[in-house]
Amino acid sequence: MQPATWRLVLSPPLSGALNMAVDEAVLESVGQGLCLPTLRLYAWDPPCLSLGYAQPGSDLDLPALQQRGWQFVRRPTGGRAILHTDELTYAVIAPPNEPRVSGSVLESYQRLSLALLRALQLLGAQPHAEEKSPAPNPSGPGPVCFEVPSNFEITVEGKKLVGSAQARRKEGVLQHGSLPLVGDLTRITQGLAFPDQAARTRAAERLLQRATTLEAVLHRRVSWDEAAQAFQEAFSQILGLSFQPEALSPQEWARAQALAAEKYSDPTWLLRPLSAPTPNP
């Protein structure tokens, strides 16, 4: 690949609806040729539980979410539920002919996973990219993203550390993902619906067996700023990128605010039943 210049957007913590709306607004902007391909690094405030594009809204325990003060949102990408708190989230947004995201979903996923691996190595971890999904759970897929590694997602000692998902549209490719920095990963089960407490407890136990945080891997706390710097360096080293730091344009911000209000806060989008799934490695 030839070296390239991308835009770097470091976003302040935003609500769930605004974070998803900004990713979509940037995807539209990239598709219209109004900005460079973009690496966006961001955080969430308040905590937010996100569902995958095709995940049923019935997976949510709405009274529990309200009681805890957690928001919820539906992502434009596939996969299962994630509780966004105490994490770094990345988004790669580029036109479909950009060599770093061109080809099939799995080809681009593999290419980007090399940069994710390098970022974790720079932080001191020894990660591995799963090359194929493990055998499915005979009882069916659970609602939690971090329970099961997918193709080319990042694990350490067999436990999932980075969860990613991708959407491909005519405008371009959006891949975003979550790196839990600290905290109790089982908290997510308190915001999801289960038939009974025993099922909730089993889900929490599976999650502890199959997922981890950066703090648990490194035995030290990594700040958001330190993780963000590692991501910038890794994407530069592995993908041949130089970065041009920029804020969102006024047009992107206005479009994001509109999308947050009209789509990502709309109950018909948030709580709709399961539909045809989108491809997700």
N, C-alpha and C positions, 0 to 999 in steps of 0.2 A: 504493500500500500504506500502511496505517496504521502508525505507529510501534509497535514492540513491544519487550518485554524478553525476552532470551534468557539462558540460563546460559552462562558461560564457564568451561571446565575446562582448566587448564594442567597437563598430566600430566608427571611425571618420566619419563625414559627407561625403557622396559619391554621385555620380551622380545616376540618376534613373536606368540606364542600369546596373551599377555596383552593386547597392543594390539588384536588382532582381537576378543578376548573382551570387552574393555571397550566397544568400539564396539557390539557386539551387545547387551551388557547395558544400555547407555544407550538403544539403540533400543527395547528391551522396556520400559524405565522410562518413556520418552516415550509409548509407545503405551498404557500403563496410566494415564497422567495423573499420574504420581508426580513428575515434574520438568518444568521448562521445556524448550522446544526448546533445543538445545545446540550451541555451537561448541566443539569440542575441538581443542586444538593439542598435538602430542606428538612424541616422538623414539623411537629404537630402540636398545637395547643388550642383547646384542651385535648386529652387523650381521645382517640377516635378508633372505633372498630370498623374496618372496611371489609365489604363483601366482594368476591369476584363477580365479574360481569354476569355470569349465568347462575350464580348461587341463589337459591330461594331466600326471599326475605323472611320466611318462617324459621330460618336458622337463628334469628335474633331473639333474644329475651328482652323485649322493649322495656318492661318495668324495671328490670335489673340495670339496664343501661341508664335509665333516667335516675334511678336511685344513686348510682355512682357518679353521675355527672359526666358520663362519657357520650360523645357524639357517635353517630354512625353514618357511613357513606357507602355508595356502591362505586367500585372502580370501573374504568372503561376497559380494563384488561381482565384476563381470566384468572383462574386459581380459586383459592379458598380464603377463609377469613384471617385477618391479621389485626392485632391490637397495636396501634401506633402510639407508642409512648417510650421515652428513654431510648430513642433510636436515631440513626441517620438514614434518611431515605434518599436514593438517587433516582434520577430520571435521565435517560438517553433519548433524545428526540432528533431525528434526522430524516432527510428525504429518502425515498426508497432506493435511489441509485447511489447513495453514499456507500462506498465499499465496506465500511465497518458494520453496516447493517443489511447489506444486500444479500440476495440468495434466499434460502428457506428460513423458516423460523428457527429451526435447530442450528443451522449454519451460523446465523447471526448471534444466536444465544451462546454458542460455543465461543465465538470470537470475543464477545463482550465478557464472557466468564474469565478469560485470561487476564483481563484488566482487574476484575474483582479479586481474583486470586492474588495478584501482585499487591493490591491495596492491603489485603490482610497480612501478607508477608512483610510489608513495610511496617506494619504495626506490631509484628513479632509473632504472628500465628503461623501454623503449618497446615494450611487448608488443602482440600482436595475437591475437584469438580466431579460430581457423580455423572458417569457417562450414560447411564440408563436408569430408568425408574425401577425401584424394587417391586417385588410381587405385590399385587393389590391386597388390601385388607379383605379377608373373606366376608366380613360383615358389612362391606361397602365403605365408600370414602367418608371420612369424618369431615366436620365443618372447618377444621383448623388447618391453615396453610402449612405451618411449621411441623406438622406431624410427619410429613412424608417428603423426602427430597425428590425433585423431578430432574429431568435430563439437564446436566451441566450446572445444576445448582450446587452451592458451595457448602461443604461439610468439614468439620474437624472431628477426627476420631469417630466418624460415623454419625455425628449429630449435625443437623442442619443449622447453619449460621447465617446464611443470606437467602431470603425468599424473593424471587423475581417473577415477573409476568410481563407479557408483551402483547401489544395490539398493532396490527398492520392495516393501514388504510391507504387510500389513493394518495393522501397528502404526505404520508411518510410512516415512519416506525416510531412507536413509543414503547420503550421498555423501562419499567421502574421496579425498584426493589427495596427491601428493608433489611437493615443491619441492626439487630438489637444490641445496644451498648451495655446495658445493665438491667437488673430487675427480675421479677418473678414472671416467667413466661406463662405460667398456668393461670394468671389473672384473666386471660381471654375467655376461659371457660365460664367465668362468672357473668359474661355478657351474651352467652349463646344458649339456645334452648336445647334441653335434653329431656328425655322422658321421665327421668327421676334423678335423685342425687347420686345414686350409685353409678349411673352412666356418666354423670359429670366428673365424678372422682376418677373413673377409669380413663376418661379423656385426658384429665390432668396428668395422670401417671404416665400415659403413653407419650405425652408431650415432653415430660422431663426426660424420658428415655431417648427421644428422637431429635431434640432440638437443644440449643444452647445460646448463651450470650457471649459477647466479646470479653466481658469481665470474667466470666467463668473460665474461658479459654486461656486468658493471659494472666489471671490472678492479679489484675490491677484494673483500675478504672481508666477508661479512655474518654476524653472529652469529645463533644461533637466537633469542635474545631480541629483537634488532632486527627480524628477520623476523616474529616473533609479534606484536610491537607494530603493525607495518604491517598485518597481517591483521586485527587487532582494529579499527583505525581505518577500514580500507577497508570491512569488513562493516557497521560503524556508519554510515558516510557513504552507501554505495550502497544498502543494504537497510533503512535506517531503524531500526537496532537500537541499543538500549542493553543493556549487559552487566552481569550479576550474577555476579561471580566466586564459584565454589563448588568444593569438592572433590566427588569421587564420594560418594554416600551409602554407609553400611555395607552396605545391601542390594545396591546396584549392585556394590560391590567383591566381596562374597561370591558373587554370581551370576557375575561375571567370572572369578573363580578357578575356579569349577565348570566354566564353559564352556571355559576354557583347558585344564583337565585332561581333560574328557570329550569335547570336540570338537576343539579346535584343536591338541591334541597327539596325536590319534588317527591312527595310520597309515592307517586305512580312509578317513578324510576327507582327509588330506594327500596320499596317493599314489594316489587313485582315478583310473581312466581317464577320458577325455573323456566328458562327459555333455551333455545338451541345454543350449545356451548360454543365459545370461540376457541380457536387453536391455542394451546398453551403447552410448552414442552414438559 
